[in-house]
Amino acid sequence: MKILIVEDDVYLSEIYQLKFEKRGHEVRLNRDGRIVKENEEWCDVIVLDILLPHVSGLEIATNTKKPVVLVTQIDSDFIQETYRLNNVIGYLRKADHTPTEIVTYVEEKMAWKS
């Protein structure tokens, strides 16, 4: 699977990258959200933070046609509204899940989607 990780936290994005690559996936990192369109054709799924420095993750989720898994610190009550976006296939709070759990979740969501 080809995964675009859009996460501004350098440490977290690199951990996610390592975890996905260890499981045999190809990964590209994007730390500010401004070049997502350039990678959209390449990827199968976008792992997306909502709070980014230059663009809202919700704007990215709204404008992409790729499946999106939101991985963020934002409260789940707010996130429930984003599930109305057709391409959002999942949501996890960073504080509640390890990077390994996030990788497994994305894999399960994409297997279910296939």
C-alpha angles and dihedrals in degrees: 000000000000112000130191110202113201105190129136095203103094094202095049095043091053092047091050090048093052093047094049093045091050087058091053100260127135114236138194122187127218117181103184108028095236097112101041093115090059090059099036096092091049100052134072096203139009121223100203138191114205100212106066130158100241108020136020116256087223089059089053092047090050095049102042127084093204123097112267131206111194114217109180148129094242118119116266094235089067092044094055087075091058092060086076087072105096097224099050103102099171150359133211132176110230093221092056099051138050119231089253091054089050091053091049091048093052091047091050093047092050092046089052091047093053 
